[in-house]
Amino acid sequence: MLSILIIMILAVPAAFICAARDFHGRELLEGWILSTRMMPALVVVLPFFLLFRNLNMLDTMLAPIAILLIAARKSLIRGMTFGAVG
């Protein structure tokens, strides 16, 4: 539950800025968010595995929480931004 709260605190303002304001690099940011949806899952998962293996975090609860925070934040920003525009 705490991870969802943290994600919402970060994602809602970011999505609002992307949807409502025009700023330098907005198209680049939106393109980056959309391009991550086109990548194979292995391209995303392998760096996380290597990172957590090097940090000796493979069997800890912190590793999946970190992945959840990163993945959900990006999805929430994308959903809120493009849902509000379209």
N, C-alpha and C positions, 0 to 999 in steps of 0.2 A: 504494500500500500504506500509505503514511503517513496518507493521508486516512481510510482505514478505521480505522486505529488511533486516530486523534483522535476520530472519530465514536463508536467503541465506548467510549472513556474517558468521553465526555460522556453517551452515551445510556443505558448500562447503569445507572448510579446514578439517573438521572432516571426511568427506567422502573420501577425497584424502588420508589422513593419513591411514585410515582403508584399502583402496584399494591398495595403493602403498607401504606401509612400513610394515615390520614385527616387531612387538613389543610385549613385555610381556603382556599377557592378551587380545590379539587380538581375539582369539577364544572365550573367555568368553564374550567379548563385542559383537561380531557378534551373538553368541547364545542368548544373552539377547535381542538384537534387533529383532531377529526372534521369540523368545518366546513371545514377547509382541503382535505379530500378532495373536497368538493362544488363547488369553484370551477373555472371553465374555465381551461385552461392559459394562455391569453393574459393573464388577470388576474395570473397569477404571473410570467410571462416578461417582460412589458413593463416593469415597474419595474426588473427586473435589467438589461435592455437599456439603459434610460435612465441608470441609475446607472453602469454600466460605460462608457457613451459619454461621460458627463460627467467621469469619472475617466481618460479616455483609456486604457482597459483592454480595448478590444474585441478586439485581436489578440494578447493575452497569454495565457500558460498559467495565470495566477493567477485569471482570471475563471471558467473552468469548474471549477477546483478549489474556489473559494468556493461556487459554486452546488451542487456535489456535496456539500460539507460541510453546507450548510444543508438541502438536500433529504433527504439520507440520515439526518441526525440526527433530523429530525422523523418520518420513517417508522420508524426503529428504535425510537424511544420509543413511538410508537403501537402497533407490532406487539408489543413486549415487554409493554407495559402491558395491552392488551386481550386478548392471548393468555394472559397469566397469570391474568387474572380469569375469562375465559370458559372 
